[in-house]
Amino acid sequence: METPIPSPDALVQLLGASLILTAHLALCLGRTDARRTPYLAANTIGAGLLAWEAYRTEQIGFLLLEGVWATASASAWFRIVTRRCG
């Protein structure tokens, strides 16, 4: 029996979900802070990937959820980065 190879879409979804879940787990375990760049980067990129997949497959509710999540994370990340550079 052959092991099925995940489709490119499935790989993007797995990567996006893994980034968000890893960041959340690190936060719950006290290994990061919600204002740290790695946490916000993982949330922004993960949610962005999932939002893109939701857009491509016309899953409007999922697109709304992930689009807002990506936008909020990116906004917080941008504020932190500009505060450090400014």
C-alpha positions as CSV (number, residue, x, y, z in Angstrom):
1,M,0.0,0.0,0.0
2,E,1.4,3.3,-1.0
3,T,1.5,6.4,1.2
4,P,-0.6,9.1,-0.5
5,I,1.4,12.3,-1.3
6,P,-0.4,15.4,0.0
7,S,-1.5,17.9,-2.6
8,P,0.2,21.3,-2.7
9,D,-3.0,22.8,-1.3
10,A,-2.9,20.4,1.6
11,L,0.8,21.2,2.3
12,V,0.0,25.0,2.3
13,Q,-2.9,24.3,4.8
14,L,-0.7,22.1,7.0
15,L,2.1,24.7,7.0
16,G,-0.4,27.6,7.9
17,A,-2.1,25.6,10.6
18,S,1.2,24.4,12.0
19,L,2.6,28.0,12.3
20,I,-0.5,29.2,14.2
21,L,-0.7,26.2,16.5
22,T,3.0,26.2,17.3
23,A,2.8,29.9,18.2
24,H,-0.2,29.3,20.3
25,L,1.4,26.3,22.1
26,A,4.5,28.4,22.8
27,L,2.4,31.1,24.3
28,C,0.4,28.7,26.5
29,L,3.7,27.1,27.7
30,G,5.1,30.5,28.6
31,R,7.9,30.2,26.0
32,T,6.9,33.4,24.2
33,D,4.9,36.6,24.6
34,A,2.1,37.8,22.4
35,R,4.1,41.0,21.7
36,R,7.2,39.2,20.4
37,T,8.1,39.2,16.7
38,P,8.3,35.4,16.3
39,Y,4.8,34.9,17.7
40,L,3.3,37.6,15.5
41,A,5.2,36.5,12.4
42,A,4.0,32.9,12.8
43,N,0.4,34.1,13.2
44,T,0.6,36.5,10.3
45,I,2.2,34.1,7.9
46,G,0.1,31.1,9.0
47,A,-3.2,33.0,8.9
48,G,-2.2,34.6,5.6
49,L,-1.6,31.1,4.0
50,L,-4.9,29.8,5.3
51,A,-6.7,33.0,4.1
52,W,-5.2,32.5,0.7
53,E,-6.4,28.9,0.6
54,A,-9.9,30.0,1.8
55,Y,-10.0,32.6,-0.9
56,R,-9.0,30.2,-3.6
57,T,-11.6,27.6,-2.6
58,E,-14.3,30.2,-2.0
59,Q,-14.8,29.4,1.7
60,I,-16.1,32.8,2.8
61,G,-16.5,32.2,6.5
62,F,-13.0,30.8,6.8
63,L,-11.6,33.6,4.6
64,L,-13.2,36.1,7.0
65,L,-11.7,34.4,10.1
66,E,-8.2,34.0,8.7
67,G,-8.2,37.3,6.9
68,V,-9.0,39.2,10.1
69,W,-6.5,37.1,12.1
70,A,-3.8,37.8,9.5
71,T,-4.6,41.5,9.4
72,A,-4.7,41.9,13.2
73,S,-1.4,40.0,13.6
74,A,0.3,41.9,10.8
75,S,-0.9,45.2,12.3
76,A,0.6,44.4,15.8
77,W,3.8,43.1,14.2
78,F,4.1,46.3,12.2
79,R,3.6,48.5,15.3
80,I,6.3,46.6,17.2
81,V,8.8,46.7,14.3
82,T,8.3,50.4,13.6
83,R,8.6,51.2,17.3
84,R,12.0,49.5,17.4
85,C,13.2,51.2,14.3
86,G,11.8,54.6,15.1
